[in-house]
Amino acid sequence: MGDKRVVHIVDDEETIRKAVGFTLRTAGFVVETYASGPEFLQSADEAENGCVILDMHMPDMDGLEVQAALAQINIDMPVVVLTGNGDVALAVQAMKAGAVDFLAKPIERAILLDAIDRAFARIDRADSRTVEEAGARRLIDLLTQRERDVLEGLAQGHPNKTIAYDLGISSRTVEVHRANLMSKLGVHTLSQTLRIAFSAGMGKLP
């Protein structure tokens, strides 16, 4: 792919397109912007291979619908999803559909650039998924059985109250297990936690 790294920003908010675009251009990326999912999809088959930043909440097509449409036309560009609402269920759906990360607005520059770097690593290294899966399984092995149960609940898209009910424990106990497992996994956000869980094969329907 050479030194040219292209990022396609798909967001109906002009202020977000400009702000994220500026951040990425100053970091050395080539940026293309689109005001809607349909606008991006019209040119996606001719667009340069790169990373796609998708807003989750857009009026014509939401981020999940654009993800699905890209898969239908066999375009396998890594996706980073943005949202104004830190919704657990949407995070699960987006990442199960292959999103590299799920970032809440307003977006911190360092977190955005880290997600973009991982997106390009997925392109650059054909074996990155295998390596990621092996590393995730090693991390999961560090957890107690109860911590794994809580992590499985998160991977299923369940809120703390539902996990607590299913496991017969209090919501406070779920919060403690959640904090402990995130510490053991070395993560700080839900999307990082889910990425490890999915890489290790968790979150699948029975």
Secondary structure by P-SEA (a helix, b strand, c coil): cccbbbbbbbcccaaaaaaaaaaaaaabbbbbbbccaaaaaaccccccbbbbbbccccccccaaaaaaaaaaaccccbbbbbcccccaaaaaaaaaacccccccccccaaaaaaaaaaaaaaaaccaaaaaaaaaaaaaaaaccaaaaaaaaaaaacccaaaaaaaacccaaaaaaaaaaaaaaaccccaaaaaaaaaaacccccc
